[in-house]
């Protein structure tokens, strides 16, 4: 498959801690293990022309992975609309961590997508809710992260088509951390972990989930549905 990893790439420029953890950027780290899984991978970032998401790039993308945080409002509305239309046409979309507040995710969800949060170096335990789901293949009962940012309920999203992971945090909160949706002909997966100052995307279980989700979100191999005025398949008898 052709996978595009999009990252605003701002923390890496501003914060030496993030640069040390992800010397090739968060997008580079994710692209690395997706490429190892056998996919063709390209990356795109906010400050490139058209945010790196030209028509050629979008048309050549089967699954897009999206990470953003500091600069959601800098993403051009016209580019968001193009990405949304590609999802509706069948492109898969994986939205990671603070991408919950991205324009593209909010547009596809139709809600505010707000939540509680706290940075306190807390343990996170992501419990597998759907052990038979292809996204959880190779994962045990839970994934444990020594330190992560807390996200807590209420998470202002539509009820997921499938709830894949539920997180518990050391401070007591819980959170719907793995949610799937179908939008048009496309599939969307929101996956919570991935705060920039922690090495979350170096965790093998987290990598496995993202690689599984890329396969799950692949476009269906079928003709696009035909819409609009339709001629009858049978002869309609006069009434």
N, C-alpha and C positions, 0 to 999 in steps of 0.2 A: 504494500500500500504506500501511497504518498502521504506523509504526515508533515504538517507545518506546526512548529512550536513557536507561539507568539508570547513575547515577554516585553513589558514596558521598559525594562533594563534601566531603571533609575536608581534603585537601591545600590546596585553594583557600582555605580559611579559616585555615589555620595558616602557610602559607609564602608570603611576598610574591613570591618568584621564580615560583611557580606562578601566582599571581594576575596577574602581569605578562604571562606567556605566554598564559594562558587567562582573560581578564577576565570572560568569561561562564561560566566553568567548563569543564572538559573536556567535560561533557555538552552545554554550549551550543555549543562549537566543532564537535563531531561533528554535532549536530542541524542546524547551519547548512548544512553541505555535503550532508547527506542531504536536507534540504528543497529545496536548489537542484536536486537530481536529480529533483524532481517528486513526492516522497512527502509524506504527511501525517505530521508528527512531533510527538511530545510527549516531555517529559523527566520523570524521576522521580529523587528523591534519598533517601538513607538516613534523614534526619531528618524527612521528611514522615510524616504518619500512614500506617501500613501500608507505610512506605518508598515511598510514592507508587504502590504496586502494588495498588490496590484491585481487586475483582472486575471492575468496569466497565472499568478500564484494561486488565487482562489479557485480558478477552474481546474487547477492541477492538484488540488488538495482533497484527499478522501476523508481525513480526520484532522481536526485542528485542536491543539492544546493551548489553553489561554491562561496566562498568569499576569495579574495587574494589581496595583495597590495605591501608589501615590498619585497617579495621574489619570484616573478614570475619565475625568472631564476633558482631558486633552485629546481623547480619541474622537476623531471626526465622525459626525453623525452619518455622513454618506457612506463611510467605510463600514460602520456598524450595520447599516441597512444592507450592504452587499453581503456581509458575513451572514446576517440573518437569512437572507434569501437563499444563500448556499445551503444553510442548515435545512430550510424548508424543502429544498430540492433534493436533500439526501445526505449532505456532508455531515459526518459525526463531529461533535463538539465536546471536549473535556474541559471543564472550568475548575481551576484549582484555587484553593485557599481563599485569599481576599478578592479573587475574581468574582465572588458572590455579589460584589457591588459594581461590577463592570456594566457598562451600558448594554453590551450584548446579552448578558445573563438576565438583567432586569427586563430587557425588552422581550426576551423569550418567555420569562416567567409571568410578566404582567403584574408584578407586585414590587414592594419596596426592597425586599431581600435584606432587611436589617436584622441585627442580632446583638447579643451581649458579647463583650470581649475583655480580656485581661492578659497582660504580659507579666508572668510571675514564675517562669521556669518550672511549670507544672508537668507532672507525669500525665500522659494521655493514654487511655486504653480504648482502642477502637474495636468494639465487639462486632463480630460477623452476624448479621441478621438473616442473611439468605445464603446458607452454606452450599446450596446447589447451584447458585448463580455463576455463570462463566467469569464474572469479574472477580470472584473470590477464589478461583481455582488456585491451588497451591498455598493457600493461607490457612492457618490454624483457627482456633476459636476466636482469637483476637490478635491485634497488633499492638505492641506496647512501645511507646516513645518516651524516652527518659525526660525530655524537656520539649514543650510546645506552648504556643500561645493558646489561651482558652477561648473557645467560642461557645456561647451558651444560648439556650432557648429563652424566649421564643425566637425561632428563625422564621422570618416573614416570607415564606415561599408557598407555592401551591402544594397540596399533598402530593408526594412523589408517586409516580407509577409503581416504583419499587424502592423500598428502603433497604439498602445494602449494608451499611455500617451505622452503628450508634456509638458515639464517643462518651466516655466518662472521664472527668478531669479530677485531679487531686483536690481541688477546692470544692468539689461537690456537684458541679454542673454536669448536665448531659447535653448532647447535641446530635442532630441528624447529619452525619458526616459523609454519607455516601448515598446519593439520590439519583435515580434515573428518570428521564422524561422522554416522550416522543413528541416531536414538534414537526408537523407536516410529514415529510418522508425521512426526516433526520432523527438521530438519537442524541440525547444530551446526558452527560454524567457530571454531577458536581461532586468533587472529592475535597474534603476540608483541609487535611494536613499540608504544611508547607510554608510556615513562617520563615521569612528570609534570613533571620539571624540564627537559625538552627539547621543542622545538616540533614534535614528530613529526607531530601531527595537522594541522599546517599544510602538510605535504608533499603535493604533488599526487598523487604515485604512491600514497602511503599512503591518501589519500582515495579514489582510484580503486579500490583493492583493497576497501575497506570498502563503497563503493557497489556494486561488482560482487557482493560477498558478500551484501548485502541482497537483491538480485535472485535470486541462487542459492538463498537460504534461504527464499524465499517459500513459503507452504503450497501443497501440491498441490490443484488444484480437483477434488476427487472426494469421493464419499460416504465417511463413516467406516466402516471394516470392522465387520461384525456378529460379535459373539462369543457364546459360551455354547452351550447345547443347541440343536441344529439339526434341523429336520425334513428327511427325505430328499427330494431332487429327483426321484428315480425311485422306482417301486414296487419294494420289496425282496421278492424271492421267498422264501417260506418254505423253510427248509433242512431 
